[in-house]
Amino acid sequence: MGGIKLLDKEVSQLIAAGEVVERPSSVVKELVENSIDAGASKITVEIRHGGVTLIRVSDNGSGIEPDDVPMMFLRHATSKVRTQEDLSRIATLGFRGEAMASIHAVSRVEVLTRKQGTDEGTCYRGEGGQPGEMTPAGCPAGTTIKVMDLFYNTPARMKFLKKDVQEGNSVAAVVERIALSHPEISFQLSILVDTAEHPEEIDVRRAKEAEERAREQLRQKQSIKEYYMSKASLARAMSRLRYSSKDDMRI
């Protein structure tokens, strides 16, 4: 009898999830990119214990249709690709339809969403890659996704996570990079601290330094943009001079 066997669905989901979800910052990156693709102008990220016990990403984007909510957790289910030709003109940050299924497989997930222009929203709760339950709900337009107890069903993965502070710093770095590349979107990152477990004061000085560093990078980005615009204008002017009439050239 041969030794090669087809893995069952649960095992294959957990293996696939490991390729997409390495740590809490991986989850934050996927959720924030989904919010950007949904046309959000404001995105809020909240984490607790470095994102292991809680990641919550809220946006004011287009929202999700009720029928699409359970579909978003199926592997290779996506709204961004329909045909082979679509692969050559992708204009979104995500398109494979794997991220949400992978996140769902290794955590407990809650989705609260309402389409713009509708009166009623949808609440979905599921865990471990199993089909969840869906109920009507009142909520603001847009989408809020909570990812709780990351890797609760894969304890071996927990051993590779670093301390909460280090995981939190990794999340902050991801949000900072995305925010700097999308200055048209308002981003907010909140690190929820349980004062009973962490009585130390929040380091306000470091937070202010990070804010000033982000502002300086935005100013540098604007300066570089203005430099290249000026350089392009000079090149056009030189081109007009080079191809002007012979009489003009004698002057």
Secondary structure as UniProt FT lines:
FT   HELIX           9..20
FT   HELIX           24..37
FT   TURN            38..39
FT   STRAND          42..48
FT   HELIX           49..51
FT   STRAND          54..59
FT   HELIX           66..68
FT   HELIX           70..73
FT   TURN            75..76
FT   HELIX           84..89
FT   HELIX           99..105
FT   STRAND          108..114
FT   TURN            116..117
FT   STRAND          121..127
FT   TURN            128..129
FT   STRAND          133..137
FT   STRAND          142..148
FT   TURN            150..153
FT   HELIX           155..158
FT   TURN            159..160
FT   HELIX           164..181
FT   TURN            183..184
FT   STRAND          186..192
FT   TURN            195..197
FT   HELIX           204..242
FT   HELIX           246..250
//
